[in-house]
Amino acid sequence: MAPIRLACPFLTGLLVYRANLRVRVPHPYVVLSLVLVAAFTMPVMGHLNWLFEAACVIVVFPFILMAGADNAYVEGMTGRVCRLAGELSYPVYIIHYPFIYIFAHWNWTTHPGKPRLAAVAVATVAGVLLLAHALSRWYDRPLRAWLSRAYLRHEATQTMALQQAARLTPGSTAGG
């Protein structure tokens, strides 16, 4: 199921990016946060639940993508929060699942009280966010920078080789 589950958001994001689909929303961070909270907290509607879920996947989530994609560079605290959330979204997505299983196993085996459960849940979320930030800062960014430099060196070498081959080719107008 994972390829199917991942194909829809990936392809929707690709469509929004490639087709340059944008929707302007006033105060986008606040409005889109409220739309997400409303979508995630909607009560189950019995036999019509599939219709609501389909509407979210087909209409609501693409709208959020299009509105978020229209956002220009935002200054101030809101801009910093948006950039941090964007920077952490991929590392959190990659690493969160094992922590969910560990937390769930601990909860099922120990049956903690609500205050302890809440404290451990908050600590787990904070720990995942801190680990994601550390991985982004000390692994992902340096690796991407190194790969970019290696790719640019490779491109420069290829360009130089093509230019040199063009100069050495008989009948070429580039070589003289």
DADACOR-V441003 format. One record per residue. N is the residue number from 0. RES is the residue in one letter. SS is DSSP state (A for helix, B for strand, O for the rest). PHI is phi as a letter, one per 40 degrees, with the letter a starting at -180 (999 if undefined). Layout:
BEGIN
N & RES & SS & PHI
N & RES & SS & PHI
END
This chain:
BEGIN
0 & M & O & 999
1 & A & A & d
2 & P & A & d
3 & I & A & c
4 & R & A & c
5 & L & A & c
6 & A & A & c
7 & C & A & c
8 & P & A & c
9 & F & A & c
10 & L & A & c
11 & T & A & c
12 & G & A & c
13 & L & A & c
14 & L & A & c
15 & V & A & c
16 & Y & A & c
17 & R & A & c
18 & A & O & c
19 & N & O & f
20 & L & O & c
21 & R & O & b
22 & V & O & b
23 & R & O & c
24 & V & O & b
25 & P & O & c
26 & H & O & f
27 & P & A & d
28 & Y & A & c
29 & V & A & c
30 & V & A & c
31 & L & A & c
32 & S & A & c
33 & L & A & c
34 & V & A & c
35 & L & A & c
36 & V & A & c
37 & A & A & c
38 & A & A & c
39 & F & A & c
40 & T & A & b
41 & M & O & c
42 & P & O & c
43 & V & O & c
44 & M & O & b
45 & G & A & g
46 & H & A & c
47 & L & A & c
48 & N & A & d
49 & W & A & c
50 & L & A & c
51 & F & A & c
52 & E & A & c
53 & A & A & c
54 & A & A & c
55 & C & A & c
56 & V & A & c
57 & I & A & c
58 & V & A & b
59 & V & A & c
60 & F & A & c
61 & P & A & c
62 & F & A & c
63 & I & A & c
64 & L & A & c
65 & M & A & c
66 & A & A & c
67 & G & A & c
68 & A & A & c
69 & D & A & c
70 & N & O & c
71 & A & O & c
72 & Y & O & c
73 & V & O & b
74 & E & O & c
75 & G & A & g
76 & M & A & c
77 & T & A & c
78 & G & A & c
79 & R & A & c
80 & V & A & c
81 & C & A & c
82 & R & A & c
83 & L & A & c
84 & A & A & c
85 & G & A & c
86 & E & A & c
87 & L & A & c
88 & S & A & c
89 & Y & A & c
90 & P & A & c
91 & V & A & c
92 & Y & A & d
93 & I & A & c
94 & I & A & b
95 & H & A & c
96 & Y & A & c
97 & P & A & c
98 & F & A & c
99 & I & A & c
100 & Y & A & c
101 & I & A & c
102 & F & A & c
103 & A & A & c
104 & H & A & c
105 & W & A & d
106 & N & A & c
107 & W & A & c
108 & T & A & c
109 & T & A & b
110 & H & O & f
111 & P & O & c
112 & G & O & c
113 & K & A & c
114 & P & A & c
115 & R & A & c
116 & L & A & d
117 & A & A & c
118 & A & A & c
119 & V & A & c
120 & A & A & c
121 & V & A & c
122 & A & A & c
123 & T & A & c
124 & V & A & c
125 & A & A & c
126 & G & A & c
127 & V & A & c
128 & L & A & c
129 & L & A & c
130 & L & A & c
131 & A & A & c
132 & H & A & c
133 & A & A & c
134 & L & A & c
135 & S & A & c
136 & R & A & c
137 & W & A & b
138 & Y & A & b
139 & D & A & c
140 & R & A & c
141 & P & A & c
142 & L & A & c
143 & R & A & c
144 & A & A & c
145 & W & A & c
146 & L & A & c
147 & S & A & c
148 & R & A & c
149 & A & A & c
150 & Y & A & c
151 & L & A & c
152 & R & A & c
153 & H & A & c
154 & E & A & c
155 & A & A & c
156 & T & A & c
157 & Q & A & c
158 & T & A & c
159 & M & A & c
160 & A & A & c
161 & L & A & c
162 & Q & A & c
163 & Q & A & c
164 & A & A & c
165 & A & A & c
166 & R & A & c
167 & L & A & c
168 & T & O & c
169 & P & O & c
170 & G & O & g
171 & S & O & c
172 & T & O & c
173 & A & O & c
174 & G & O & c
175 & G & O & g
END
